[in-house]
């Protein structure tokens, strides 16, 4: 939990100190899309494990 809080604090302060608004919006968009992609991959992996797919 401590690691998660440290990463959250690092993420928040890095965007607060970024002066270019366009870059901040772009980086936030990229991070959200990357997180969504990671969730899709994890879902597909768990689904394959649950249905008995052989690797």
SEDO-319484 format. One record per atom (N, C-alpha, C, O): atom name; z, y, x; residue in three letters. Coordinates in Angstrom, 3 decimals. Layout:
REM SEDO-319484
<zado><atomo>CA</atomo><z>Z</z><y>Y</y><x>X</x><residuo>ALA</residuo></zado>
...
This chain:
REM SEDO-319484
<zado><atomo>N</atomo><z>0.000</z><y>-1.193</y><x>0.827</x><residuo>UNK</residuo></zado>
<zado><atomo>CA</atomo><z>0.000</z><y>0.000</y><x>0.000</x><residuo>UNK</residuo></zado>
<zado><atomo>C</atomo><z>0.000</z><y>1.254</y><x>0.869</x><residuo>UNK</residuo></zado>
<zado><atomo>O</atomo><z>-0.630</z><y>2.255</y><x>0.528</x><residuo>UNK</residuo></zado>
<zado><atomo>N</atomo><z>0.698</z><y>1.193</y><x>1.973</x><residuo>UNK</residuo></zado>
<zado><atomo>CA</atomo><z>0.748</z><y>2.350</y><x>2.863</x><residuo>UNK</residuo></zado>
<zado><atomo>C</atomo><z>-0.636</z><y>2.665</y><x>3.422</x><residuo>UNK</residuo></zado>
<zado><atomo>O</atomo><z>-1.008</z><y>3.832</y><x>3.543</x><residuo>UNK</residuo></zado>
<zado><atomo>N</atomo><z>-1.391</z><y>1.633</y><x>3.760</x><residuo>UNK</residuo></zado>
<zado><atomo>CA</atomo><z>-2.738</z><y>1.843</y><x>4.286</x><residuo>UNK</residuo></zado>
<zado><atomo>C</atomo><z>-3.620</z><y>2.514</y><x>3.245</x><residuo>UNK</residuo></zado>
<zado><atomo>O</atomo><z>-4.397</z><y>3.413</y><x>3.566</x><residuo>UNK</residuo></zado>
<zado><atomo>N</atomo><z>-3.498</z><y>2.072</y><x>1.991</x><residuo>UNK</residuo></zado>
<zado><atomo>CA</atomo><z>-4.280</z><y>2.680</y><x>0.916</x><residuo>UNK</residuo></zado>
<zado><atomo>C</atomo><z>-3.933</z><y>4.154</y><x>0.762</x><residuo>UNK</residuo></zado>
<zado><atomo>O</atomo><z>-4.827</z><y>4.984</y><x>0.591</x><residuo>UNK</residuo></zado>
<zado><atomo>N</atomo><z>-2.651</z><y>4.490</y><x>0.818</x><residuo>UNK</residuo></zado>
<zado><atomo>CA</atomo><z>-2.241</z><y>5.887</y><x>0.685</x><residuo>UNK</residuo></zado>
<zado><atomo>C</atomo><z>-2.723</z><y>6.727</y><x>1.862</x><residuo>UNK</residuo></zado>
<zado><atomo>O</atomo><z>-3.104</z><y>7.884</y><x>1.683</x><residuo>UNK</residuo></zado>
<zado><atomo>N</atomo><z>-2.710</z><y>6.155</y><x>3.059</x><residuo>UNK</residuo></zado>
<zado><atomo>CA</atomo><z>-3.210</z><y>6.877</y><x>4.223</x><residuo>UNK</residuo></zado>
<zado><atomo>C</atomo><z>-4.712</z><y>7.133</y><x>4.112</x><residuo>UNK</residuo></zado>
<zado><atomo>O</atomo><z>-5.178</z><y>8.223</y><x>4.442</x><residuo>UNK</residuo></zado>
<zado><atomo>N</atomo><z>-5.471</z><y>6.140</y><x>3.652</x><residuo>UNK</residuo></zado>
<zado><atomo>CA</atomo><z>-6.913</z><y>6.326</y><x>3.471</x><residuo>UNK</residuo></zado>
<zado><atomo>C</atomo><z>-7.207</z><y>7.341</y><x>2.377</x><residuo>UNK</residuo></zado>
<zado><atomo>O</atomo><z>-8.135</z><y>8.140</y><x>2.502</x><residuo>UNK</residuo></zado>
<zado><atomo>N</atomo><z>-6.423</z><y>7.314</y><x>1.307</x><residuo>UNK</residuo></zado>
<zado><atomo>CA</atomo><z>-6.594</z><y>8.280</y><x>0.224</x><residuo>UNK</residuo></zado>
<zado><atomo>C</atomo><z>-6.338</z><y>9.697</y><x>0.737</x><residuo>UNK</residuo></zado>
<zado><atomo>O</atomo><z>-7.090</z><y>10.617</y><x>0.417</x><residuo>UNK</residuo></zado>
<zado><atomo>N</atomo><z>-5.296</z><y>9.873</y><x>1.521</x><residuo>UNK</residuo></zado>
<zado><atomo>CA</atomo><z>-4.966</z><y>11.179</y><x>2.082</x><residuo>UNK</residuo></zado>
<zado><atomo>C</atomo><z>-6.053</z><y>11.647</y><x>3.043</x><residuo>UNK</residuo></zado>
<zado><atomo>O</atomo><z>-6.421</z><y>12.821</y><x>3.043</x><residuo>UNK</residuo></zado>
<zado><atomo>N</atomo><z>-6.566</z><y>10.735</y><x>3.859</x><residuo>UNK</residuo></zado>
<zado><atomo>CA</atomo><z>-7.640</z><y>11.077</y><x>4.791</x><residuo>UNK</residuo></zado>
<zado><atomo>C</atomo><z>-8.899</z><y>11.488</y><x>4.036</x><residuo>UNK</residuo></zado>
<zado><atomo>O</atomo><z>-9.554</z><y>12.460</y><x>4.410</x><residuo>UNK</residuo></zado>
<zado><atomo>N</atomo><z>-9.244</z><y>10.758</y><x>2.976</x><residuo>UNK</residuo></zado>
<zado><atomo>CA</atomo><z>-10.422</z><y>11.066</y><x>2.166</x><residuo>UNK</residuo></zado>
<zado><atomo>C</atomo><z>-10.285</z><y>12.436</y><x>1.521</x><residuo>UNK</residuo></zado>
<zado><atomo>O</atomo><z>-11.226</z><y>13.229</y><x>1.533</x><residuo>UNK</residuo></zado>
<zado><atomo>N</atomo><z>-9.125</z><y>12.713</y><x>0.963</x><residuo>UNK</residuo></zado>
<zado><atomo>CA</atomo><z>-8.901</z><y>13.988</y><x>0.276</x><residuo>UNK</residuo></zado>
<zado><atomo>C</atomo><z>-8.938</z><y>15.168</y><x>1.241</x><residuo>UNK</residuo></zado>
<zado><atomo>O</atomo><z>-9.582</z><y>16.177</y><x>0.953</x><residuo>UNK</residuo></zado>
<zado><atomo>N</atomo><z>-8.268</z><y>15.060</y><x>2.367</x><residuo>UNK</residuo></zado>
<zado><atomo>CA</atomo><z>-8.233</z><y>16.178</y><x>3.312</x><residuo>UNK</residuo></zado>
<zado><atomo>C</atomo><z>-9.586</z><y>16.408</y><x>3.979</x><residuo>UNK</residuo></zado>
<zado><atomo>O</atomo><z>-9.931</z><y>17.542</y><x>4.313</x><residuo>UNK</residuo></zado>
<zado><atomo>N</atomo><z>-10.351</z><y>15.334</y><x>4.172</x><residuo>UNK</residuo></zado>
<zado><atomo>CA</atomo><z>-11.664</z><y>15.527</y><x>4.794</x><residuo>UNK</residuo></zado>
<zado><atomo>C</atomo><z>-12.594</z><y>16.329</y><x>3.890</x><residuo>UNK</residuo></zado>
<zado><atomo>O</atomo><z>-13.378</z><y>17.137</y><x>4.387</x><residuo>UNK</residuo></zado>
<zado><atomo>N</atomo><z>-12.525</z><y>16.125</y><x>2.580</x><residuo>UNK</residuo></zado>
<zado><atomo>CA</atomo><z>-13.361</z><y>16.894</y><x>1.672</x><residuo>UNK</residuo></zado>
<zado><atomo>C</atomo><z>-12.813</z><y>18.301</y><x>1.442</x><residuo>UNK</residuo></zado>
<zado><atomo>O</atomo><z>-13.582</z><y>19.217</y><x>1.148</x><residuo>UNK</residuo></zado>
<zado><atomo>N</atomo><z>-11.510</z><y>18.489</y><x>1.570</x><residuo>UNK</residuo></zado>
<zado><atomo>CA</atomo><z>-10.947</z><y>19.831</y><x>1.427</x><residuo>UNK</residuo></zado>
<zado><atomo>C</atomo><z>-11.345</z><y>20.719</y><x>2.599</x><residuo>UNK</residuo></zado>
<zado><atomo>O</atomo><z>-11.544</z><y>21.922</y><x>2.428</x><residuo>UNK</residuo></zado>
<zado><atomo>N</atomo><z>-11.460</z><y>20.132</y><x>3.789</x><residuo>UNK</residuo></zado>
<zado><atomo>CA</atomo><z>-11.790</z><y>20.913</y><x>4.981</x><residuo>UNK</residuo></zado>
<zado><atomo>C</atomo><z>-13.290</z><y>21.084</y><x>5.191</x><residuo>UNK</residuo></zado>
<zado><atomo>O</atomo><z>-13.706</z><y>21.840</y><x>6.069</x><residuo>UNK</residuo></zado>
<zado><atomo>N</atomo><z>-14.100</z><y>20.401</y><x>4.408</x><residuo>UNK</residuo></zado>
<zado><atomo>CA</atomo><z>-15.549</z><y>20.528</y><x>4.518</x><residuo>UNK</residuo></zado>
<zado><atomo>C</atomo><z>-15.991</z><y>21.795</y><x>3.797</x><residuo>UNK</residuo></zado>
<zado><atomo>O</atomo><z>-15.763</z><y>21.935</y><x>2.595</x><residuo>UNK</residuo></zado>
<zado><atomo>N</atomo><z>-16.616</z><y>22.712</y><x>4.512</x><residuo>UNK</residuo></zado>
<zado><atomo>CA</atomo><z>-16.961</z><y>24.018</y><x>3.951</x><residuo>UNK</residuo></zado>
<zado><atomo>C</atomo><z>-18.286</z><y>24.020</y><x>3.207</x><residuo>UNK</residuo></zado>
<zado><atomo>O</atomo><z>-18.489</z><y>24.869</y><x>2.338</x><residuo>UNK</residuo></zado>
<zado><atomo>N</atomo><z>-19.175</z><y>23.123</y><x>3.509</x><residuo>UNK</residuo></zado>
<zado><atomo>CA</atomo><z>-20.486</z><y>23.087</y><x>2.878</x><residuo>UNK</residuo></zado>
<zado><atomo>C</atomo><z>-20.388</z><y>22.322</y><x>1.558</x><residuo>UNK</residuo></zado>
<zado><atomo>O</atomo><z>-20.145</z><y>21.115</y><x>1.557</x><residuo>UNK</residuo></zado>
<zado><atomo>N</atomo><z>-20.575</z><y>23.013</y><x>0.444</x><residuo>UNK</residuo></zado>
<zado><atomo>CA</atomo><z>-20.425</z><y>22.406</y><x>-0.885</x><residuo>UNK</residuo></zado>
<zado><atomo>C</atomo><z>-21.485</z><y>21.333</y><x>-1.145</x><residuo>UNK</residuo></zado>
<zado><atomo>O</atomo><z>-21.175</z><y>20.299</y><x>-1.737</x><residuo>UNK</residuo></zado>
<zado><atomo>N</atomo><z>-22.716</z><y>21.558</y><x>-0.717</x><residuo>UNK</residuo></zado>
<zado><atomo>CA</atomo><z>-23.783</z><y>20.585</y><x>-0.932</x><residuo>UNK</residuo></zado>
<zado><atomo>C</atomo><z>-23.491</z><y>19.286</y><x>-0.198</x><residuo>UNK</residuo></zado>
<zado><atomo>O</atomo><z>-23.689</z><y>18.205</y><x>-0.753</x><residuo>UNK</residuo></zado>
<zado><atomo>N</atomo><z>-23.029</z><y>19.376</y><x>1.025</x><residuo>UNK</residuo></zado>
<zado><atomo>CA</atomo><z>-22.704</z><y>18.176</y><x>1.796</x><residuo>UNK</residuo></zado>
<zado><atomo>C</atomo><z>-21.544</z><y>17.424</y><x>1.155</x><residuo>UNK</residuo></zado>
<zado><atomo>O</atomo><z>-21.541</z><y>16.193</y><x>1.136</x><residuo>UNK</residuo></zado>
<zado><atomo>N</atomo><z>-20.574</z><y>18.138</y><x>0.638</x><residuo>UNK</residuo></zado>
<zado><atomo>CA</atomo><z>-19.431</z><y>17.492</y><x>0.003</x><residuo>UNK</residuo></zado>
<zado><atomo>C</atomo><z>-19.867</z><y>16.725</y><x>-1.245</x><residuo>UNK</residuo></zado>
<zado><atomo>O</atomo><z>-19.432</z><y>15.593</y><x>-1.462</x><residuo>UNK</residuo></zado>
<zado><atomo>N</atomo><z>-20.713</z><y>17.329</y><x>-2.056</x><residuo>UNK</residuo></zado>
<zado><atomo>CA</atomo><z>-21.195</z><y>16.658</y><x>-3.268</x><residuo>UNK</residuo></zado>
<zado><atomo>C</atomo><z>-22.027</z><y>15.434</y><x>-2.899</x><residuo>UNK</residuo></zado>
<zado><atomo>O</atomo><z>-21.890</z><y>14.375</y><x>-3.512</x><residuo>UNK</residuo></zado>
<zado><atomo>N</atomo><z>-22.883</z><y>15.581</y><x>-1.901</x><residuo>UNK</residuo></zado>
<zado><atomo>CA</atomo><z>-23.727</z><y>14.466</y><x>-1.468</x><residuo>UNK</residuo></zado>
<zado><atomo>C</atomo><z>-22.877</z><y>13.308</y><x>-0.932</x><residuo>UNK</residuo></zado>
<zado><atomo>O</atomo><z>-23.128</z><y>12.149</y><x>-1.265</x><residuo>UNK</residuo></zado>
<zado><atomo>N</atomo><z>-21.885</z><y>13.614</y><x>-0.113</x><residuo>UNK</residuo></zado>
<zado><atomo>CA</atomo><z>-21.030</z><y>12.565</y><x>0.442</x><residuo>UNK</residuo></zado>
<zado><atomo>C</atomo><z>-20.198</z><y>11.876</y><x>-0.645</x><residuo>UNK</residuo></zado>
<zado><atomo>O</atomo><z>-19.983</z><y>10.665</y><x>-0.588</x><residuo>UNK</residuo></zado>
<zado><atomo>N</atomo><z>-19.733</z><y>12.641</y><x>-1.626</x><residuo>UNK</residuo></zado>
<zado><atomo>CA</atomo><z>-18.991</z><y>12.031</y><x>-2.729</x><residuo>UNK</residuo></zado>
<zado><atomo>C</atomo><z>-19.900</z><y>11.108</y><x>-3.528</x><residuo>UNK</residuo></zado>
<zado><atomo>O</atomo><z>-19.485</z><y>10.014</y><x>-3.909</x><residuo>UNK</residuo></zado>
<zado><atomo>N</atomo><z>-21.119</z><y>11.527</y><x>-3.783</x><residuo>UNK</residuo></zado>
<zado><atomo>CA</atomo><z>-22.073</z><y>10.696</y><x>-4.514</x><residuo>UNK</residuo></zado>
<zado><atomo>C</atomo><z>-22.355</z><y>9.400</y><x>-3.758</x><residuo>UNK</residuo></zado>
<zado><atomo>O</atomo><z>-22.366</z><y>8.321</y><x>-4.350</x><residuo>UNK</residuo></zado>
<zado><atomo>N</atomo><z>-22.580</z><y>9.509</y><x>-2.460</x><residuo>UNK</residuo></zado>
<zado><atomo>CA</atomo><z>-22.855</z><y>8.330</y><x>-1.645</x><residuo>UNK</residuo></zado>
<zado><atomo>C</atomo><z>-21.654</z><y>7.387</y><x>-1.637</x><residuo>UNK</residuo></zado>
<zado><atomo>O</atomo><z>-21.829</z><y>6.171</y><x>-1.701</x><residuo>UNK</residuo></zado>
<zado><atomo>N</atomo><z>-20.449</z><y>7.924</y><x>-1.560</x><residuo>UNK</residuo></zado>
<zado><atomo>CA</atomo><z>-19.274</z><y>7.059</y><x>-1.551</x><residuo>UNK</residuo></zado>
<zado><atomo>C</atomo><z>-19.089</z><y>6.356</y><x>-2.886</x><residuo>UNK</residuo></zado>
<zado><atomo>O</atomo><z>-18.673</z><y>5.197</y><x>-2.914</x><residuo>UNK</residuo></zado>
<zado><atomo>N</atomo><z>-19.387</z><y>7.026</y><x>-3.990</x><residuo>UNK</residuo></zado>
<zado><atomo>CA</atomo><z>-19.266</z><y>6.395</y><x>-5.314</x><residuo>UNK</residuo></zado>
<zado><atomo>C</atomo><z>-20.315</z><y>5.295</y><x>-5.473</x><residuo>UNK</residuo></zado>
<zado><atomo>O</atomo><z>-20.007</z><y>4.214</y><x>-5.975</x><residuo>UNK</residuo></zado>
<zado><atomo>N</atomo><z>-21.548</z><y>5.562</y><x>-5.050</x><residuo>UNK</residuo></zado>
<zado><atomo>CA</atomo><z>-22.607</z><y>4.554</y><x>-5.147</x><residuo>UNK</residuo></zado>
<zado><atomo>C</atomo><z>-22.286</z><y>3.356</y><x>-4.254</x><residuo>UNK</residuo></zado>
<zado><atomo>O</atomo><z>-22.523</z><y>2.214</y><x>-4.649</x><residuo>UNK</residuo></zado>
<zado><atomo>N</atomo><z>-21.756</z><y>3.598</y><x>-3.074</x><residuo>UNK</residuo></zado>
<zado><atomo>CA</atomo><z>-21.392</z><y>2.509</y><x>-2.169</x><residuo>UNK</residuo></zado>
<zado><atomo>C</atomo><z>-20.275</z><y>1.660</y><x>-2.762</x><residuo>UNK</residuo></zado>
<zado><atomo>O</atomo><z>-20.313</z><y>0.433</y><x>-2.671</x><residuo>UNK</residuo></zado>
<zado><atomo>N</atomo><z>-19.287</z><y>2.300</y><x>-3.365</x><residuo>UNK</residuo></zado>
<zado><atomo>CA</atomo><z>-18.189</z><y>1.569</y><x>-3.990</x><residuo>UNK</residuo></zado>
<zado><atomo>C</atomo><z>-18.695</z><y>0.736</y><x>-5.161</x><residuo>UNK</residuo></zado>
<zado><atomo>O</atomo><z>-18.270</z><y>-0.406</y><x>-5.336</x><residuo>UNK</residuo></zado>
<zado><atomo>N</atomo><z>-19.593</z><y>1.292</y><x>-5.961</x><residuo>UNK</residuo></zado>
<zado><atomo>CA</atomo><z>-20.165</z><y>0.543</y><x>-7.089</x><residuo>UNK</residuo></zado>
<zado><atomo>C</atomo><z>-20.964</z><y>-0.660</y><x>-6.584</x><residuo>UNK</residuo></zado>
<zado><atomo>O</atomo><z>-20.885</z><y>-1.741</y><x>-7.169</x><residuo>UNK</residuo></zado>
<zado><atomo>N</atomo><z>-21.718</z><y>-0.489</y><x>-5.525</x><residuo>UNK</residuo></zado>
<zado><atomo>CA</atomo><z>-22.466</z><y>-1.599</y><x>-4.942</x><residuo>UNK</residuo></zado>
<zado><atomo>C</atomo><z>-21.550</z><y>-2.693</y><x>-4.426</x><residuo>UNK</residuo></zado>
<zado><atomo>O</atomo><z>-21.826</z><y>-3.879</y><x>-4.603</x><residuo>UNK</residuo></zado>
<zado><atomo>N</atomo><z>-20.471</z><y>-2.297</y><x>-3.795</x><residuo>UNK</residuo></zado>
<zado><atomo>CA</atomo><z>-19.496</z><y>-3.273</y><x>-3.309</x><residuo>UNK</residuo></zado>
<zado><atomo>C</atomo><z>-18.879</z><y>-4.052</y><x>-4.466</x><residuo>UNK</residuo></zado>
<zado><atomo>O</atomo><z>-18.663</z><y>-5.258</y><x>-4.352</x><residuo>UNK</residuo></zado>
<zado><atomo>N</atomo><z>-18.597</z><y>-3.384</y><x>-5.564</x><residuo>UNK</residuo></zado>
<zado><atomo>CA</atomo><z>-18.034</z><y>-4.057</y><x>-6.731</x><residuo>UNK</residuo></zado>
<zado><atomo>C</atomo><z>-19.026</z><y>-5.057</y><x>-7.327</x><residuo>UNK</residuo></zado>
<zado><atomo>O</atomo><z>-18.622</z><y>-6.131</y><x>-7.773</x><residuo>UNK</residuo></zado>
<zado><atomo>N</atomo><z>-20.305</z><y>-4.723</y><x>-7.340</x><residuo>UNK</residuo></zado>
<zado><atomo>CA</atomo><z>-21.327</z><y>-5.652</y><x>-7.843</x><residuo>UNK</residuo></zado>
<zado><atomo>C</atomo><z>-21.402</z><y>-6.886</y><x>-6.963</x><residuo>UNK</residuo></zado>
<zado><atomo>O</atomo><z>-21.504</z><y>-8.004</y><x>-7.468</x><residuo>UNK</residuo></zado>
<zado><atomo>N</atomo><z>-21.354</z><y>-6.694</y><x>-5.657</x><residuo>UNK</residuo></zado>
<zado><atomo>CA</atomo><z>-21.411</z><y>-7.817</y><x>-4.727</x><residuo>UNK</residuo></zado>
<zado><atomo>C</atomo><z>-20.180</z><y>-8.707</y><x>-4.883</x><residuo>UNK</residuo></zado>
<zado><atomo>O</atomo><z>-20.302</z><y>-9.932</y><x>-4.890</x><residuo>UNK</residuo></zado>
<zado><atomo>N</atomo><z>-19.014</z><y>-8.113</y><x>-5.005</x><residuo>UNK</residuo></zado>
<zado><atomo>CA</atomo><z>-17.798</z><y>-8.904</y><x>-5.200</x><residuo>UNK</residuo></zado>
<zado><atomo>C</atomo><z>-17.826</z><y>-9.664</y><x>-6.521</x><residuo>UNK</residuo></zado>
<zado><atomo>O</atomo><z>-17.402</z><y>-10.818</y><x>-6.585</x><residuo>UNK</residuo></zado>
<zado><atomo>N</atomo><z>-18.323</z><y>-9.023</y><x>-7.569</x><residuo>UNK</residuo></zado>
<zado><atomo>CA</atomo><z>-18.445</z><y>-9.700</y><x>-8.859</x><residuo>UNK</residuo></zado>
<zado><atomo>C</atomo><z>-19.388</z><y>-10.899</y><x>-8.757</x><residuo>UNK</residuo></zado>
<zado><atomo>O</atomo><z>-19.074</z><y>-11.978</y><x>-9.261</x><residuo>UNK</residuo></zado>
<zado><atomo>N</atomo><z>-20.527</z><y>-10.719</y><x>-8.115</x><residuo>UNK</residuo></zado>
<zado><atomo>CA</atomo><z>-21.490</z><y>-11.813</y><x>-7.975</x><residuo>UNK</residuo></zado>
<zado><atomo>C</atomo><z>-20.899</z><y>-12.963</y><x>-7.169</x><residuo>UNK</residuo></zado>
<zado><atomo>O</atomo><z>-21.124</z><y>-14.128</y><x>-7.495</x><residuo>UNK</residuo></zado>
<zado><atomo>N</atomo><z>-20.150</z><y>-12.650</y><x>-6.127</x><residuo>UNK</residuo></zado>
<zado><atomo>CA</atomo><z>-19.533</z><y>-13.686</y><x>-5.306</x><residuo>UNK</residuo></zado>
<zado><atomo>C</atomo><z>-18.488</z><y>-14.461</y><x>-6.100</x><residuo>UNK</residuo></zado>
<zado><atomo>O</atomo><z>-18.462</z><y>-15.691</y><x>-6.048</x><residuo>UNK</residuo></zado>
<zado><atomo>N</atomo><z>-17.638</z><y>-13.766</y><x>-6.826</x><residuo>UNK</residuo></zado>
<zado><atomo>CA</atomo><z>-16.606</z><y>-14.434</y><x>-7.634</x><residuo>UNK</residuo></zado>
<zado><atomo>C</atomo><z>-17.255</z><y>-15.243</y><x>-8.751</x><residuo>UNK</residuo></zado>
<zado><atomo>O</atomo><z>-16.789</z><y>-16.337</y><x>-9.068</x><residuo>UNK</residuo></zado>
<zado><atomo>N</atomo><z>-18.311</z><y>-14.728</y><x>-9.346</x><residuo>UNK</residuo></zado>
<zado><atomo>CA</atomo><z>-19.020</z><y>-15.459</y><x>-10.395</x><residuo>UNK</residuo></zado>
<zado><atomo>C</atomo><z>-19.595</z><y>-16.757</y><x>-9.851</x><residuo>UNK</residuo></zado>
<zado><atomo>O</atomo><z>-19.499</z><y>-17.802</y><x>-10.494</x><residuo>UNK</residuo></zado>
<zado><atomo>N</atomo><z>-20.199</z><y>-16.691</y><x>-8.657</x><residuo>UNK</residuo></zado>
<zado><atomo>CA</atomo><z>-20.757</z><y>-17.893</y><x>-8.049</x><residuo>UNK</residuo></zado>
<zado><atomo>C</atomo><z>-19.669</z><y>-18.906</y><x>-7.721</x><residuo>UNK</residuo></zado>
<zado><atomo>O</atomo><z>-19.870</z><y>-20.109</y><x>-7.883</x><residuo>UNK</residuo></zado>
<zado><atomo>N</atomo><z>-18.525</z><y>-18.426</y><x>-7.262</x><residuo>UNK</residuo></zado>
<zado><atomo>CA</atomo><z>-17.413</z><y>-19.344</y><x>-6.977</x><residuo>UNK</residuo></zado>
<zado><atomo>C</atomo><z>-16.894</z><y>-19.978</y><x>-8.268</x><residuo>UNK</residuo></zado>
<zado><atomo>O</atomo><z>-16.575</z><y>-21.167</y><x>-8.283</x><residuo>UNK</residuo></zado>
<zado><atomo>N</atomo><z>-16.808</z><y>-19.210</y><x>-9.339</x><residuo>UNK</residuo></zado>
<zado><atomo>CA</atomo><z>-16.261</z><y>-19.705</y><x>-10.597</x><residuo>UNK</residuo></zado>
<zado><atomo>C</atomo><z>-17.198</z><y>-20.709</y><x>-11.272</x><residuo>UNK</residuo></zado>
<zado><atomo>O</atomo><z>-16.732</z><y>-21.610</y><x>-11.970</x><residuo>UNK</residuo></zado>
<zado><atomo>N</atomo><z>-18.498</z><y>-20.566</y><x>-11.075</x><residuo>UNK</residuo></zado>
<zado><atomo>CA</atomo><z>-19.450</z><y>-21.472</y><x>-11.733</x><residuo>UNK</residuo></zado>
<zado><atomo>C</atomo><z>-19.786</z><y>-22.694</y><x>-10.876</x><residuo>UNK</residuo></zado>
<zado><atomo>O</atomo><z>-20.582</z><y>-23.538</y><x>-11.290</x><residuo>UNK</residuo></zado>
<zado><atomo>N</atomo><z>-19.198</z><y>-22.795</y><x>-9.703</x><residuo>UNK</residuo></zado>
<zado><atomo>CA</atomo><z>-19.391</z><y>-23.979</y><x>-8.880</x><residuo>UNK</residuo></zado>
<zado><atomo>C</atomo><z>-20.670</z><y>-23.986</y><x>-8.078</x><residuo>UNK</residuo></zado>
<zado><atomo>O</atomo><z>-21.192</z><y>-25.060</y><x>-7.779</x><residuo>UNK</residuo></zado>
<zado><atomo>N</atomo><z>-21.190</z><y>-22.843</y><x>-7.721</x><residuo>UNK</residuo></zado>
<zado><atomo>CA</atomo><z>-22.403</z><y>-22.759</y><x>-6.911</x><residuo>UNK</residuo></zado>
<zado><atomo>C</atomo><z>-22.104</z><y>-23.252</y><x>-5.500</x><residuo>UNK</residuo></zado>
<zado><atomo>O</atomo><z>-21.112</z><y>-22.848</y><x>-4.894</x><residuo>UNK</residuo></zado>
<zado><atomo>N</atomo><z>-22.962</z><y>-24.123</y><x>-4.981</x><residuo>UNK</residuo></zado>
<zado><atomo>CA</atomo><z>-22.761</z><y>-24.616</y><x>-3.613</x><residuo>UNK</residuo></zado>
<zado><atomo>C</atomo><z>-23.457</z><y>-23.681</y><x>-2.632</x><residuo>UNK</residuo></zado>
<zado><atomo>O</atomo><z>-24.603</z><y>-23.283</y><x>-2.843</x><residuo>UNK</residuo></zado>
<zado><atomo>N</atomo><z>-22.771</z><y>-23.345</y><x>-1.585</x><residuo>UNK</residuo></zado>
<zado><atomo>CA</atomo><z>-23.300</z><y>-22.410</y><x>-0.599</x><residuo>UNK</residuo></zado>
<zado><atomo>C</atomo><z>-24.074</z><y>-23.128</y><x>0.471</x><residuo>UNK</residuo></zado>
<zado><atomo>O</atomo><z>-24.594</z><y>-22.493</y><x>1.389</x><residuo>UNK</residuo></zado>
